[in-house]
Amino acid sequence: MNNYNMLIPYVYKFQWKAEEQKLFMQSYLGNVWIFDLKKGKDDVHLLKYRVIPHSTTGAPSLFLSPTFKRFVHDDESGQLTFYDNKGATLRTVPLPQERYYLLRK
């Protein structure tokens, strides 16, 4: 068994963009991979974006843009953080406290 076979059970979500030959994967442990098979340049973020199954909505904690150039992570801190595909913070947006509180009930 190689290391890739061991990875499969831990993949939480993945998305394939055929026209650009890009693969996005997120593991339960918080690893994020963005593989660019066309250019051969990959972005890897280990143990950084933890999967948080939101108990009230069932929504995922990480949302990828359709372009694969950025994503947003909800770490349940009361704000959303936007990142570029290199993992650099672009901005944070606070969630309205009254709305956030109602969703958490």
N, C-alpha and C positions, 0 to 999 in steps of 0.2 A: 504494500500500500504506500503510495507516495503522499507528500504533504498536501497536495491539492484535494485528494479524496478525503482527507481528514477535515478539510475546511468546509465541505458542503453542508454537514449537519448544523453548522453554526451560522449560516447565512440567514439573516433576518429578511432582507429584501434586496432585490436587484432590478436593474432596468437596463435594457439594451437599446442603443440608438444605431440602427443599421446603416443609415446613410453616412454617418461619420465614423462608423466602426468603433464606438465607445461603449464600455460596459461599466456600470456603477454597481457596487455591492456594499452592503452594510452588514456587519455581524452583530450578534447579540452582545458581544463583549465591548462594542463601541468602535470597532475598526471600520474604516471607510476606505474603499479602493475605487479609483477612477482609472480604468485602463483605456489608453488610446492605442488601439491596435493598428491604426493607419500610420501614425507618426512614431509609435514606439516609445511614447513618453507617458509614464504613469504617475499618478498622485496617490500616495499612501499616507493615511492618518491612523496611527495605532492607538487604541484605547482612549480615544478622544471624544467621541460622540455616542454616548451610552444610549442604548435603546430603553425608552421609558414607556411601557404600555399605559396610556392614560386611562385610568380606571373609570372615568365618567363618560368618556366619548369613544374610547377604543381607537382613537386616532394615533398614528405613528408620531414619533418625536423628531423625525428628520424628513424634510421635504426638499427634493431636488428640482431645480429649474429645468424646463424642457430643453434648454441649450447645454446642460451639463456644466455650465460655467460658474454656477453658484448654488448654494443651498442654505436653508434655514434650519436651525435646531432649537427645539423647545425643551429646555432642561428643567422645567417646572419652577423656575426662579421668579416667574412673574414677568419675564421679558423674553422676546424672541431675538436670537442672534443670527445675523446673516454673515455668511462666509463666502470667499471665492473658492475655486476648486483647489487652491494651494493650501487652504485652511486658515488664511488670514481673515481677521474680523473686518467686515465692511461697515456694519452698523448694528446697533441694538434698538429694539422698539419695545417700550414698556406696554404691557397689556393693561387695559383699564381695570383697576382693582375691583370695582363692583362686578364687572363682567367675568373677570378671572375667578373671583370668589364664587359666583353662581355656577360656573362650570366645574369647580372643584367639589361642590356639595354632593 
